[in-house]
Amino acid sequence: MRLSLFILLAIITISCSEVSENDEKRIFSEIFDTKIISEYPEKLGDSYLVYPYYVDFDFNAFLSKKLANHPSRKKITQDVFSKLNIDENIFSKIKEEINQKYKGLYSKSLYDLSTGDESNLVFTFSGLSDDLVFVNIYIYHDAIPKESLDENFDFHNNLASLDSFITFLDSDKRIVKNVVHDDGVTIEWWPNGKTK
């Protein structure tokens, strides 16, 4: 049985102003150093790839569709809204603004983060503001060639499971330790695409 693992990381705050290229690179690097490399070292292996296009800004589009009414999904959403002092309407406006600004755009800063020509590990990022980005981590059974990461790349083939947590950045765009962890939300996919 060949499975792949999908892990969602979401780093969330409110504003959507311009971010310099240097800040962009620093924030991405800090995410890898403080959250990914330190917490998932066994999954990094010898190399990883970073999808060079900004993806959808949301808690997780897959979760939104598949687990909209799941108690854990509702709890993590409400916990985040409470910490940010916002509601669903405000969040929807933020989402729309960021997606209009970033979604689908190519980023050399993202491209430059890849550490090899192929890997079982692929990261995606949403549009980045002064203090906000969503990060998806996909782990596949077979290595993915870097050149296949185009605008039409299918991320959900053989999706095995999902783990998600949300971390907040402070006003200096540094990662802080406020974490909302999604306990036990798991999606398993078999090679034929059916959900377990």
LUMTOR-936877 format. One record per residue (C-alpha): y negated, z negated, x; residue number from 1. Coordinates in steps of 0.2 Angstrom, whole numbers. Layout:
<sites>
+-------+-------+-------+-------+
:    yy :    zz :    xx : tivex :
+-------+-------+-------+-------+
:     Y :     Z :     X :   NUM :
...
+-------+-------+-------+-------+
</sites>
This chain:
<sites>
+-------+-------+-------+-------+
:    yy :    zz :    xx : tivex :
+-------+-------+-------+-------+
:     0 :     0 :     0 :     1 :
:   -16 :     6 :     8 :     2 :
:   -31 :    -4 :     3 :     3 :
:   -49 :    -5 :     8 :     4 :
:   -61 :   -20 :     7 :     5 :
:   -78 :   -20 :     0 :     6 :
:   -90 :   -34 :     3 :     7 :
:  -107 :   -35 :    -4 :     8 :
:  -121 :   -45 :     5 :     9 :
:  -138 :   -46 :    -4 :    10 :
:  -153 :   -52 :     5 :    11 :
:  -166 :   -54 :    -8 :    12 :
:  -185 :   -58 :   -11 :    13 :
:  -199 :   -50 :   -21 :    14 :
:  -212 :   -39 :   -12 :    15 :
:  -211 :   -20 :    -9 :    16 :
:  -224 :   -16 :     3 :    17 :
:  -224 :    -5 :    18 :    18 :
:  -213 :   -10 :    33 :    19 :
:  -216 :    -4 :    51 :    20 :
:  -202 :     4 :    60 :    21 :
:  -201 :   -10 :    73 :    22 :
:  -200 :   -23 :    59 :    23 :
:  -187 :   -12 :    50 :    24 :
:  -176 :   -12 :    66 :    25 :
:  -178 :   -30 :    69 :    26 :
:  -173 :   -35 :    52 :    27 :
:  -158 :   -24 :    52 :    28 :
:  -153 :   -31 :    69 :    29 :
:  -156 :   -49 :    63 :    30 :
:  -145 :   -46 :    48 :    31 :
:  -131 :   -41 :    59 :    32 :
:  -134 :   -55 :    72 :    33 :
:  -136 :   -69 :    60 :    34 :
:  -125 :   -64 :    45 :    35 :
:  -113 :   -51 :    49 :    36 :
:  -108 :   -53 :    67 :    37 :
:  -107 :   -72 :    66 :    38 :
:   -98 :   -73 :    49 :    39 :
:   -87 :   -58 :    50 :    40 :
:   -83 :   -55 :    68 :    41 :
:   -64 :   -52 :    64 :    42 :
:   -69 :   -37 :    53 :    43 :
:   -81 :   -28 :    66 :    44 :
:   -68 :   -22 :    78 :    45 :
:   -73 :   -11 :    92 :    46 :
:   -86 :    -1 :    82 :    47 :
:   -95 :     1 :    65 :    48 :
:  -105 :    14 :    56 :    49 :
:  -121 :    12 :    46 :    50 :
:  -124 :    25 :    32 :    51 :
:  -141 :    33 :    36 :    52 :
:  -147 :    34 :    19 :    53 :
:  -155 :    20 :     8 :    54 :
:  -144 :    16 :    -7 :    55 :
:  -147 :     9 :   -24 :    56 :
:  -156 :    -8 :   -25 :    57 :
:  -146 :   -19 :   -36 :    58 :
:  -135 :   -34 :   -35 :    59 :
:  -121 :   -21 :   -35 :    60 :
:  -120 :    -6 :   -46 :    61 :
:  -101 :    -7 :   -46 :    62 :
:  -102 :   -25 :   -52 :    63 :
:  -115 :   -21 :   -64 :    64 :
:  -104 :    -9 :   -73 :    65 :
:   -87 :   -17 :   -71 :    66 :
:   -91 :   -35 :   -72 :    67 :
:  -107 :   -36 :   -83 :    68 :
:  -101 :   -50 :   -93 :    69 :
:   -91 :   -59 :   -80 :    70 :
:   -96 :   -78 :   -80 :    71 :
:   -97 :   -77 :   -61 :    72 :
:  -108 :   -61 :   -61 :    73 :
:  -120 :   -70 :   -74 :    74 :
:  -121 :   -86 :   -64 :    75 :
:  -125 :   -77 :   -47 :    76 :
:  -138 :   -67 :   -56 :    77 :
:  -146 :   -82 :   -65 :    78 :
:  -146 :   -92 :   -49 :    79 :
:  -155 :   -79 :   -39 :    80 :
:  -168 :   -77 :   -53 :    81 :
:  -171 :   -95 :   -54 :    82 :
:  -174 :   -96 :   -35 :    83 :
:  -186 :   -82 :   -36 :    84 :
:  -194 :   -88 :   -52 :    85 :
:  -192 :   -71 :   -61 :    86 :
:  -183 :   -64 :   -76 :    87 :
:  -172 :   -49 :   -79 :    88 :
:  -188 :   -39 :   -84 :    89 :
:  -197 :   -42 :   -68 :    90 :
:  -181 :   -39 :   -58 :    91 :
:  -179 :   -22 :   -67 :    92 :
:  -197 :   -17 :   -62 :    93 :
:  -194 :   -22 :   -44 :    94 :
:  -178 :   -12 :   -44 :    95 :
:  -186 :     3 :   -51 :    96 :
:  -201 :     2 :   -38 :    97 :
:  -189 :     1 :   -23 :    98 :
:  -177 :    14 :   -29 :    99 :
:  -192 :    26 :   -32 :   100 :
:  -198 :    23 :   -15 :   101 :
:  -183 :    23 :    -4 :   102 :
:  -166 :    28 :   -13 :   103 :
:  -158 :    43 :    -5 :   104 :
:  -171 :    44 :    10 :   105 :
:  -164 :    46 :    27 :   106 :
:  -168 :    32 :    40 :   107 :
:  -166 :    35 :    59 :   108 :
:  -167 :    16 :    60 :   109 :
:  -151 :    15 :    50 :   110 :
:  -143 :    29 :    59 :   111 :
:  -146 :    21 :    76 :   112 :
:  -137 :     5 :    71 :   113 :
:  -120 :    14 :    71 :   114 :
:  -110 :     9 :    87 :   115 :
:   -97 :    23 :    87 :   116 :
:   -91 :    40 :    81 :   117 :
:   -79 :    33 :    68 :   118 :
:   -74 :    17 :    61 :   119 :
:   -65 :     8 :    47 :   120 :
:   -81 :    -2 :    44 :   121 :
:   -96 :     6 :    35 :   122 :
:  -112 :    -3 :    30 :   123 :
:  -126 :     3 :    18 :   124 :
:  -143 :    -4 :    15 :   125 :
:  -155 :    -3 :     0 :   126 :
:  -173 :     1 :     3 :   127 :
:  -182 :   -12 :    14 :   128 :
:  -198 :   -21 :     9 :   129 :
:  -207 :   -34 :    19 :   130 :
:  -193 :   -46 :    15 :   131 :
:  -179 :   -38 :     5 :   132 :
:  -164 :   -28 :     7 :   133 :
:  -146 :   -27 :    -1 :   134 :
:  -132 :   -24 :    11 :   135 :
:  -115 :   -17 :     7 :   136 :
:  -100 :   -18 :    19 :   137 :
:   -85 :    -7 :    16 :   138 :
:   -69 :    -9 :    26 :   139 :
:   -57 :     6 :    24 :   140 :
:   -39 :     8 :    29 :   141 :
:   -42 :    24 :    38 :   142 :
:   -56 :    27 :    50 :   143 :
:   -71 :    36 :    43 :   144 :
:   -79 :    49 :    54 :   145 :
:   -98 :    47 :    57 :   146 :
:  -102 :    65 :    53 :   147 :
:   -94 :    63 :    35 :   148 :
:  -108 :    50 :    30 :   149 :
:  -119 :    63 :    21 :   150 :
:  -128 :    61 :     5 :   151 :
:  -112 :    64 :    -5 :   152 :
:  -101 :    52 :     4 :   153 :
:   -89 :    43 :    -9 :   154 :
:   -89 :    24 :    -4 :   155 :
:   -76 :    18 :   -18 :   156 :
:   -60 :    27 :   -13 :   157 :
:   -46 :    14 :   -11 :   158 :
:   -58 :    -1 :   -14 :   159 :
:   -48 :   -17 :   -13 :   160 :
:   -59 :   -32 :   -16 :   161 :
:   -77 :   -39 :   -16 :   162 :
:   -85 :   -54 :    -9 :   163 :
:  -104 :   -57 :   -12 :   164 :
:  -117 :   -69 :    -6 :   165 :
:  -136 :   -68 :    -7 :   166 :
:  -147 :   -74 :     7 :   167 :
:  -166 :   -76 :     6 :   168 :
:  -179 :   -71 :    20 :   169 :
:  -195 :   -82 :    23 :   170 :
:  -213 :   -76 :    24 :   171 :
:  -210 :   -71 :    42 :   172 :
:  -196 :   -60 :    37 :   173 :
:  -183 :   -72 :    45 :   174 :
:  -167 :   -75 :    37 :   175 :
:  -166 :   -93 :    30 :   176 :
:  -150 :  -102 :    24 :   177 :
:  -152 :  -102 :     5 :   178 :
:  -136 :   -95 :     0 :   179 :
:  -129 :   -91 :   -17 :   180 :
:  -110 :   -87 :   -15 :   181 :
:  -100 :   -78 :   -28 :   182 :
:   -84 :   -87 :   -29 :   183 :
:   -69 :   -77 :   -34 :   184 :
:   -75 :   -61 :   -41 :   185 :
:   -62 :   -49 :   -35 :   186 :
:   -60 :   -30 :   -39 :   187 :
:   -44 :   -22 :   -32 :   188 :
:   -41 :    -3 :   -32 :   189 :
:   -25 :     6 :   -28 :   190 :
:   -24 :    23 :   -20 :   191 :
:   -23 :    32 :   -37 :   192 :
:   -40 :    24 :   -42 :   193 :
:   -33 :    12 :   -55 :   194 :
:   -40 :    -5 :   -55 :   195 :
:   -28 :   -19 :   -53 :   196 :
+-------+-------+-------+-------+
</sites>
